[in-house]
Amino acid sequence: MRIAQEEVFGPVLAVIPFKDEEEAIAIGNDVVFGLAAGVWTQDIRRALTLADRIQAGTVWINTYRAVSYMSPFGGYKRSGIGRENGQEAIREFMQTKSVWISTASEVPNPFVMR
């Protein structure tokens, strides 16, 4: 269905029946997008398993559209590149470098691993 294959930004709820967890995960991941997903369950084990296996940048459990500037936001697949907010967003503007400094008064042998 078109409603299940596109990113719909609006007050829309699509309900698709499924037999078990495996089928629900397969249905949920069988899209080219992966911005966010919602899971409603009373079983915390099931909630964490689904959150791990669903290919989406955000998975809400028993809630929806909860956001924070401290939490990374961004999607999987064609739902964007990179992350907004949180430390993840800052890392995109950084490049790691190692700098080693010796304060020894004598120059040590440069061919010996330290």
PyMOL commands that set and color helices and strands:
alter all, ss='L'
color gray80, all
select helices_A, chain A and resi 2-4+21-29+44-53+86-91
alter helices_A, ss='H'
color red, helices_A
select strands_A, chain A and resi 33-34+36-39+58-61+76-77
alter strands_A, ss='S'
color yellow, strands_A
deselect
rebuild
show_as cartoon
